[in-house]
Amino acid sequence: MSDKTKNIYSNDNTKYAALTAMFAALITVTTAFIKIPAPLGYVHAGDSMIYLAASVLPGPLGFAAAAIGGGLADLLAGYPQWAIPTAIIKTLNVLPFFLIKYVLKNSSAFEKIISLPNLLMLIPTTIVTIAGYFVANALLYDTTAAIAEVMPNLVQAGVGAGLFIILGKSLDGVHFKTRILSERKNKKT
């Protein structure tokens, strides 16, 4: 087997592919099936899984998990008109986490899920949710509908942030992220 072939089948690649699929599935289930109805859709717990994916996975994989999970959730929940806007918005929800990791790439701040940089990224990702769904509602329906959905989207982002903090603290308590990254760090030394 060539070096390139060995690299494709490395434990890191397999591990990250499995984690990406797991997060996409968690995002799908917590979005489509753990929900509270709202006038033009629903408020869900899926954003917490997007924030977890963004905190654990490398950027491109976090983008993929968010887009796939969010889009599939809308298809499964009976809102096919929202699948593409949601995939775009949920991908953009990961962007602040990706950017802060890039800016602070060699920082020890990311050894845990619940870190100051990740907590601060809840602010821009909330803005992305509200602005993204405002634009999507205005395009799919009208401005009145978009305005009506601002509060439910704010609640959705708040619920997602709260659950993210609770779940992230729990996962940090069992050193989830350290265990995932340990094999990668060991290979580099």
C-alpha positions in Angstrom: 0.0 0.0 0.0 1.3 3.5 -0.9 1.8 6.2 1.7 -1.2 8.1 0.2 -3.4 5.0 0.5 -2.3 4.4 4.1 -3.1 8.1 4.9 -6.6 7.7 3.5 -7.3 4.8 5.8 -5.6 6.2 8.9 -7.2 5.9 12.3 -7.5 9.7 12.4 -9.5 9.8 9.1 -11.7 6.9 10.2 -12.3 8.5 13.7 -13.1 11.9 12.2 -15.4 10.4 9.6 -17.3 8.5 12.3 -17.5 11.6 14.5 -18.8 13.7 11.6 -21.5 11.1 10.8 -22.4 10.9 14.5 -22.7 14.6 14.9 -24.8 14.9 11.7 -27.1 12.2 13.0 -27.3 13.9 16.4 -28.1 17.2 14.8 -30.8 15.5 12.6 -32.5 13.8 15.5 -32.3 16.7 18.0 -33.6 19.0 15.3 -36.4 16.9 13.7 -37.7 15.1 16.8 -36.9 17.2 19.9 -38.9 20.3 19.0 -41.5 22.8 20.1 -43.9 24.1 17.4 -43.7 27.7 16.4 -45.8 29.7 13.9 -43.7 29.0 10.8 -41.7 25.9 11.9 -40.4 24.9 15.3 -37.8 25.6 18.0 -35.4 22.6 18.5 -32.5 21.3 20.5 -30.3 20.7 17.4 -28.3 23.9 17.7 -26.6 22.5 20.8 -25.3 19.6 18.8 -24.1 22.0 16.1 -22.1 24.0 18.7 -20.7 20.7 20.1 -19.7 19.6 16.6 -18.1 23.0 15.9 -16.1 22.7 19.1 -14.9 19.2 18.6 -14.5 18.7 14.9 -12.0 20.4 12.6 -13.7 23.2 10.6 -14.6 21.5 7.3 -16.1 18.5 9.1 -18.1 20.7 11.5 -19.5 22.5 8.4 -20.4 19.1 6.9 -22.1 17.8 10.0 -24.1 21.0 10.5 -25.2 21.2 6.8 -26.1 17.5 6.5 -27.8 17.3 9.9 -29.8 20.5 9.6 -30.9 19.8 6.0 -31.9 16.2 6.7 -33.9 17.3 9.8 -36.0 19.6 7.7 -36.6 16.9 5.1 -37.6 14.4 7.8 -39.7 16.8 9.8 -41.8 17.7 6.7 -40.3 21.1 6.0 -38.6 20.5 2.6 -38.7 24.1 1.6 -36.4 24.8 4.6 -33.7 22.2 3.8 -31.5 24.4 1.7 -31.8 27.6 3.7 -31.2 25.6 6.9 -28.2 23.8 5.5 -26.7 27.2 4.6 -27.6 28.8 7.9 -26.3 25.9 10.0 -23.1 25.8 8.1 -22.7 29.5 8.8 -23.4 28.7 12.5 -20.1 26.8 12.6 -18.1 29.6 11.0 -17.5 31.7 14.2 -16.1 28.6 15.9 -13.9 27.8 12.9 -12.6 31.3 12.7 -11.7 31.6 16.4 -9.9 28.2 16.1 -8.0 29.5 13.1 -7.0 32.8 14.8 -6.0 31.0 18.1 -4.7 27.9 16.4 -1.9 27.0 18.8 -3.8 28.0 21.9 -4.5 25.6 24.7 -7.9 27.3 25.1 -9.4 24.6 22.9 -8.4 21.6 25.0 -11.9 21.7 26.5 -15.3 22.1 24.8 -16.4 24.8 27.2 -13.7 27.4 26.8 -13.9 31.2 26.8 -13.4 31.4 23.0 -16.2 28.9 22.4 -18.5 30.6 24.8 -17.9 33.9 23.1 -18.7 32.4 19.7 -22.2 31.8 21.0 -22.9 35.5 20.4 -22.0 35.6 16.6 -23.6 32.2 16.0 -26.9 33.5 17.6 -26.7 36.5 15.3 -26.2 34.2 12.3 -29.3 32.2 13.3 -31.5 35.2 13.7 -30.3 37.0 10.6 -30.2 33.9 8.5 -33.8 32.9 9.3 -35.0 36.5 9.0 -33.7 36.6 5.4 -35.0 33.1 4.7 -38.5 33.9 6.1 -38.6 37.1 4.2 -37.7 35.3 1.0 -40.0 32.3 1.5 -43.0 34.2 3.0 -42.8 38.0 3.7 -41.2 40.6 6.1 -44.1 40.2 8.6 -43.4 36.5 8.9 -39.7 37.2 9.3 -40.4 39.7 12.1 -42.7 37.2 13.8 -40.0 34.5 13.8 -37.2 36.7 15.4 -38.3 35.8 19.0 -38.7 32.1 18.4 -35.3 32.1 16.7 -33.7 33.9 19.6 -35.3 31.4 22.0 -34.0 28.5 19.8 -30.5 29.9 19.9 -30.7 30.5 23.6 -31.9 26.9 24.2 -29.1 25.6 22.0 -26.5 27.7 23.9 -27.8 26.5 27.3 -27.8 22.8 26.3 -24.4 23.2 24.7 -23.0 24.5 28.0 -24.6 21.7 30.0 -23.5 19.0 27.6 -20.1 20.5 27.0 -19.4 20.7 30.7 -20.5 17.0 31.1 -18.3 15.9 28.2 -15.4 18.0 29.5 -15.9 16.1 32.9 -15.1 12.8 31.1 -12.3 14.4 29.0 -14.1 13.7 25.8 -12.2 16.1 23.6 -8.8 15.2 25.2 -9.4 11.5 24.4 -10.4 12.3 20.8 -7.3 14.4 20.2 -4.8 12.2 22.2 -4.2 9.8 19.4 -3.5 12.6 17.0 -1.1 14.3 19.4 0.7 11.1 20.1 1.4 10.5 16.4 3.0 14.0 16.0 5.5 13.4 18.8 
